[in-house]
C-alpha cells in the first residue's frame, strides 16, 4: 500500500501505523518514519495525517525514551 496511490485520511494512516507496529514489532516513531521511507514521503508531509491517538502514543514513547522531559513529577529535595 503506498501513500501516494490512494486518498489518504487520518483513519487510513492510523491503521497503516498500527499495522506496522504490530507486524514489525517496533515503536510508533519508527513506524511513521518507516512508512515515510518506504513511500518516499517527507515526514513533515504526513504531520496532518497523524491522529491524536497516534500523536499521544508517540509522545508517551518519546517520554519513555527520555526524548521529552517527564511531566507532572514531584520535586525531591
C-alpha positions in Angstrom: 0.0 0.0 0.0 1.5 3.3 -1.0 0.7 6.7 0.4 0.7 8.4 -3.0 -1.6 6.0 -4.8 -4.7 6.4 -2.7 -6.7 9.2 -1.0 -5.2 9.2 2.5 -7.1 10.1 5.6 -6.1 10.2 9.3 -8.1 7.0 9.7 -6.2 5.1 7.0 -2.8 6.4 8.1 -3.6 5.4 11.7 -4.4 1.9 10.5 -1.2 1.8 8.5 0.9 2.9 11.5 -0.9 0.4 13.9 -0.4 -2.4 11.4 3.3 -1.6 11.0 3.8 -1.5 14.8 2.1 -4.9 15.1 3.8 -6.5 12.1 7.3 -5.3 12.7 7.3 -5.1 16.5 8.8 -1.6 16.6 7.7 1.7 18.1 5.3 4.3 16.8 8.0 6.8 15.8 9.8 4.1 13.9 6.6 3.0 12.2 5.8 6.5 10.9 9.4 7.0 9.7 9.4 3.6 8.1 6.2 4.3 6.2 7.6 7.6 5.1 10.8 6.0 3.9 9.1 3.1 2.1 6.8 5.6 0.3 9.4 8.3 -0.4 7.5 10.9 1.6 8.9 13.6 3.8 7.9 13.0 7.4 6.8 16.7 7.6 4.2 16.0 4.9 2.4 13.3 7.0 2.0 15.6 10.0 -1.6 16.3 9.0 -2.4 12.6 8.9 -1.2 11.7 12.4 -4.3 11.3 14.5 -4.4 12.5 18.2 -4.3 8.8 19.3 -1.0 8.2 17.4 0.3 11.5 18.5 -0.3 10.6 22.1 1.4 7.2 21.7 4.4 8.9 20.0 4.6 11.4 22.9 4.4 8.7 25.5 7.1 6.7 23.7 9.3 9.8 23.5 8.9 10.5 27.2 9.7 6.8 28.0 12.9 7.1 25.9 13.8 10.4 27.6 13.5 12.4 24.3 11.0 14.7 26.1 11.0 15.8 29.7 8.7 13.9 32.0 5.7 15.9 33.1 3.9 16.1 36.5 6.8 14.9 38.7 7.2 15.9 42.3 10.4 17.7 43.1 12.5 15.7 45.5 14.7 17.8 47.8 
